[in-house]
Structures are given as C-alpha cells and as structure tokens.
Amino acid sequence: MNWIYPLTIVLYSLSVFGYFIDFLQQNRKVNRLAFWLLSIVWVLQTVYFVYRAFELNRLPLITPFEGLFFYAWVVVTLSLLINWFFRVDFLVFFTNLVGFSMMAFSLFVRDSGIPESLYTLLVSELLIIHITIILLSYAAFTLSFAFSIMYVIQHQMLKRKLWGKRLVRFGSLSKLDRLAYRMTIFAFPFFLIGLILGFVWANTQFGFIPLMDAKVISSLFVLFVYAIYLYQRAVHYVRGYNMALLNIACFLLLLINYFLSGQYSEFHLWY
C-alpha cells in the first residue's frame, strides 16, 4: 500500500496545476477535471489513513509525517465541503496550495515511527485528541487565510479596474470577508481547547505545565493575535482590507509556530 502516497502527491499536484490553469485562463473544463482529481486524492488519502491506522493499531497522528498528512487531508476535506455548500470559485485552488505544500513537505520528513522509549508516553488518548483538535483548527485557519488572500487579490483588481470574468468569479468582497471571519470563529475555540488539552496532558504526564517552553509561548502568542482579530471584527466591527491583511499575518505566524518554534522547544522535541 506504500504506492498510494506517491500516487496521491502526483494526482494532487495535477489537481492544483489544473486549478491554476483555470485561474489564469477561466477554463471550466480544466476546473472540472481538477475537481475530480482532487476528489480522487481525497479518496486515496482516506484509504491511506485508514490503512495506516490498522497497520499501526493506533490513529496515525503522532509523528511529524503523520501530522502533516492529516493536516493536508483535513484541508482537502474542508475545502471540498465549503466549496460544495457555498460555491466559492478559486477557494479550492488557494486552500490546496497550502494543503499540497504540506504533503510535499512531508516527503522530506522521515517517517521513522515512534521510539519504544516514548511509545507509552506519546500513544495517549488525551494527546491524540489534543493533536486532532489542534490540526482541525489549523485546517480551518487555512480556509480563513484563503478567503483573506482572495479578498486582497480582488481588492487590488477592483482598485486597478481589472474587470473580467475572473473578478466576477471571486464573489463579493463582503462575502469573502464574512467567510474569513466565520472560519476564524470556527477555528479559534478548537485551537484554544487543543491548547488546554495539551496543558492537561503535560500536567498529567510530567506534573507541571511548561509555560516557558518556546512552543507553548509561540502558541499562546498566536492565540493572542487571533483574539485581537476577532475582537476588532466582532466588537469594533472593523472590516475590509486591513483586517484581511491582519488575518493573513495571523496565519503566517501560525505556520511559523507549527514549523519553527518546535526547533527551539524542550517540550515538543518529538513533534
């Protein structure tokens, strides 16, 4: 079953390329082909995930490789669902640029399994729930990021008076702003709950909460900046271009937190 993973990445790349062609040339036939390729990618990802779960006799979420794969799978799932219910053109393209990047990056992450010395510590129901909820929030933040990117692009197109079919397919600025906000509202409590569960797990396993750890500090900072975004949007009703830029900045900080802060962490050495 190891052939599924490289095949999935090849089909994923073809799907994203198809959406890119549609974005440039407004080609609906290529768009439909890209959609069906992405649907096949989702099926293959699901089969691979289930296969790994049975092979390892646990949910494959613990290692960095497994985390990246699950992140990409959730991104594909949510992008297909949101596009199905809200019919937002280009959403799948921008969202799956991130999803494909995650799967491509996973090729450079060694899938070495869990060392026996850490197996009892890491294979914990509470830890798995913590990781699952955190990665779900990351995927939802990814969709919010995609909506904000679309907002910024359309804003610039309107500013430069670049009329055409592409502009129409983006949808209204108010719709993109509203959907970005809603996805952030959906993701934020998941991220908060995931952090709390992580603290509970750490306290259970080690008897203390490592609040001065680099990963913990950066995660709390990401939570704080997203709280600022929500506060400005919900309480002061601030909307528009600057809020879209703030949301994009929040997501970039989220990615830094995911990939870089763990390098300086004494607590998240494994993940």
N, C-alpha and C positions, 0 to 999 in steps of 0.2 A: 504493500500500500504506500510505500515511500514515493512512488511515481506521482501520486496525487499532488503533492506540494509543488514541485516544479511546474507541472501542467497548470495548476491553479495560477501561479505567478505569470506564466506566459499568456494565458487567457485574460487575466486581469490587466496586463499591460496592453493587450489588443483592445480591450474594452475602453480603457482610459484614453487610448490613442483615437479610438472611434469617436468618443465624446469630444475630444479636442478638435477633430476634423469637423464635426457638427458645429462646434462653437465658432470656428473660423469661416465655414462655408454655408452654414444653415442647411445642412443636408439631413433631411428627416429619415431617409433610408439608412444612412450610416448610424443615425441615432438609435433606430430600432434594433439594428444589428448589435450595437454596443450594449443596449439594454439586455438582449438575450444572452450575450456573452457574460454580462455581469450576473445574470440570474444563474447561469451555469457555474460561475465562480462561487456564488453563494452556496449552491448545492454541494460542490466539491469541498468547500471549506467546512460545511456542516458534516459531511461524511468523514472527513479527516479528523475533525474534532471528536466525533463520536468514537471513531476507531481508536484514537489515542487514549480516550477515556477508558475504554475496555482493555486496551493493551497495558496501560499503567495502573489500572484499578483505582483510579482517582480522577478528579477533574483536572485536565491539563492547563493549569493556570499559574503554577508556582514559579517556574523558571522564566528568565527574561525572554527566551524564544517563545514560550507558550503565551506569555503576556502580550507580546507584540502580535502574535497570530490572533488571539482572542479580540484584541483591540480592533484589528482590521476586520474581523468577522462581524463585530457589532456595528462598525461604521457602515459596512455594506448593507447589513440588515436594516438599520435605521434609515439610511438614505433611500433604499427601495420603498420602505413603508411611507416615509414622509412624502416622497415623490408621488406615490400612488394616491394618497389621500389629499394632498394639497396641489398637485400638478405644478410644481415649480421647475421650469426649464433651467438647465445648467446646474441645478443643485447637485445632482449625482456626479457630474464632472468635477466640480470643485471639492466636494466632500471626498471623493475617492482618489483625488490626487494625494490627499493625506493618507487614506487607507492603503493605497498601493505603496506609498513611501514606507509605511510601517512594515508591510510584508517584504518589500525589497530589503529593508534594513535588517530584517530578521535573518536573511541569508548570511549575514556577517556575524551573527550571534551564535555561538556554539551551543548546540542542543545536547548538553552533556548529562542531563538528568540531575537528580538530587543526591548529593553525597550521603552515604549511610549515617555519618555522624550528625547530619542535620535533618534526616528524614522525619524523626519523631517530632522535632521542633516545628518544621515547616508544614508538614501534612496535618493541618489542623482545620476543623470545620470553620472555626471563627476566622482564621487567617484567609481561608478560601473565600468566605463571604465578604471579608474586607477587600480583597483584591478584586472580586467580581463587581462589587458596588463602585469601587474607585474607577475601574476600567469602563463601566457603563457611563459614569459621569464624564469621563474623558471623551467618549464617543459622542455624547450629547453636546458637549462643549465644542466638538469638532464641527457638528452641524451648525451650531450658533456662529462659529467662526466663518463657515462657508457663506451663510446668509449675509454676514457683515462684509465679507470680501465682495460679494455680488452687489451689495449696496454701494460700496465705494466705487466700484467699476462703473455702475450705472450713473452714479452721481457725476463722475468725470465725463461720461459720454454725454449727459444732458448739458453739462457746463460747456462742453466743446461743440454742442449741437450736432452730434454724430447720430443722425436719425437713421432708422432702418429696421429690418426685421429683428436683428439681434437685440436692439433696445427694447422692442415690444416683448420679446420672449423673457427678458429679465423680470417682468412684472413691475408693479408699482413700488416706489421707494418705501411707502408706508407699510406695505405688506412685508417686504424684506426686513424692515426694522422691527415689525411686530413679531415675526417668526424668530428672529435672532434673540429677541427678548424672552420669548416663550421657551425656547430651547435652553436658555441660560437659567430661567426659573426652574425648569425640569432638572437640569444637571446639578445646580448648586446644592440642594438638600442631599442628593446622592453623594456628592463629594464630602459634605460635612459629616454625614452618617458614616461614610467609609473611614474618614479620619478618626472619628470617635471609636469605631470598632477596632481600628489599629491601635489606639491607645489602650483599649481594654485588653486586647491580646498581649501587648507588650507588658502591661502591668501584671497579667496573669502568668506569663512565662518568666519574666525577669524580676517582678516585684517593684518595678518603677517605670515611669513614663519618661523617655529620653527627650525632653523638651528642648535641649540644647543641641540636638543632633541636626546636621546640615539638612537632611531630607525633611525632617519634621518642621524646621524653621521655614524652609522654602515652601512647603505645602501650606503652612499657615499663612504665609505671605500671599500665595496665590488665592487662598480663600478670602483674604482681606481685600485684594484688588477687585475680585469679582463681586464682593459685597458692596464696594464703592460703586461699581457699575450698576448694580441692582438698586442701590439707594438713590442714585441720581435719576435713574429711569423711573422708579416707582413712586418716590416721594416728591422729587422736584420736577418730574415729568420732562426731563431733558431728553431730547431725541435728536436724530439727524446724523450728519456726517461725523462730527467729533465723537459721538457715542459709538459709532461703528468702528472708528479708529481705536477707541479705548477697548472695545471688545476684542479686536484683533490683537492688541498689545497684551491683553489678559491671556489670550490663548498661546501666544508666543512664550510668555512666562510659564504657562502650564507645560509646554514642551521642554523648556529648559529644566523645569522641576523633574520631569519624567526621565530625561536622558542624562543630565549633567550633575544634578545635586547628589545623586547616588554615588558618584565617584568620590565624593568627599564625606560620605556618611560612614559612621562607625556602626550604625544600627541596621542599615539596608545594604549590607555587604553582598548579600546573595541576589537581591532583586535590583 
